[in-house]
Structures are given as structure tokens and as C-alpha cells.
């Protein structure tokens, strides 16, 4: 199974807590993306990495959200002081380069109670 | 980003062809037309893309209007496994934002047995 792997698949947390969501991209893919999907909506762009650097973080909703990709492979999306409105499915995708076919993981369903 | 317009939902019968329309009247000359689909509880999956000419692959065909202001995704024989939300997306061919996929709400395809 060489697809994009996201862990955990489900996360329930209390309002105000800190959470980390992990993404393992396909080996060799330099581009990595995070998206967020609310119920009944299409995925919404959050951030794009090319290698280790965040080339575009314009979709992050506020400074409670942060993502890293220190070695150009695994990425972690970090959310501080979670709010109920952060509840959504967080999707990670990777691609060989920035403009080629994107492969998505199954997502992490985050529920803030 | 250029916008696309798709019907909210469509219905088809198993083993019949399905034509999923997409309008993109503000498409620019450098925009590729991409289609992704999202099965229930899955991340989006690439289906097909094209620029000007019609395209075929093992999953589907893409018919692009001569003026490029609309396109149609064709599933030649729908199966129950094709039931999904289908997204038509315009992606820049070059420039600073060609990595970004901007999803709308897509078309929910229901396939009846």
C-alpha cells in the first residue's frame, strides 16, 4: 500500500485542546497539500509544501493553525486552542510535483466537543 | 481562480452512460480542466484532465467544447461504484498557483441498480 496515509483516522478533542494530525505522503512526492472539508462542501485549500518549505499557507484560517514538514516527507498539521468550528475532515494530498495529479489520503475526521 | 458551475446532483441507472456537465465560461487560455471524484468516506481521486482536445482514459472520457467554455465528463457504463461527488476544477497550467486545486460543491451522482 503506497498511498497517502493519514493518522489518526478519527480524533475527538475538547474545546481549547491542542491537536496534531499526521500525513505520510507517497514516497518521492515533493509536493504536499492540506485541505479541510466541512459537511456538504468541497475540500478547502489550507497549505502547500514544496519540499520542506511552505510555498503557500494562504488558506490557513488563523494563527492557531500551523503545519510543518521538516524533512520533506511526513507533515504534521497542528491546531492550537481548538474550537468547535474546527470540526471537519482534514485531508492531505501529495503529488510528484506541484502541477501533477494529486493523491489524497482518506482524511482525519476531527471533532471538537 | 476561474469558477466552474455544475449541477448539484444527477441520477443514472447502472450500465448506462452518464454525462456530467461543467460550465467554465471564464476559463483562461492556460487553464487545464481537471476532474476529481470523491467516493463516500474517501479522499478525492483524480479522474481525468485536458486542455483543448478530448481525452480518454480507463476511467472516463472528457469532452471539451471548442470554445472551452464547457466540458463534459463521460462515464461510458456507470456502475454502483461510480456513485460519488464529481468535481470539475480549473487548474492553471503555469504561473505561481498551478499547484492549487479549488474545489466547488461538485455534482453528487447517484447510480440506481
Interface residues (C-beta under 8 A of the other chain):
Chain A: X4 X31 X33 X35 X40 X41 X42 X43 X44 X45 X48 X50 X55 X56 X91 X93 X95 X98 X99 X101 X102 X103 X104 X105 X106 X107
Chain B: X41 X42 X43 X44 X45 X46 X49 X85 X87 X91 X93 X97 X98 X99 X100 X101 X102 X103 X104 X105 X106
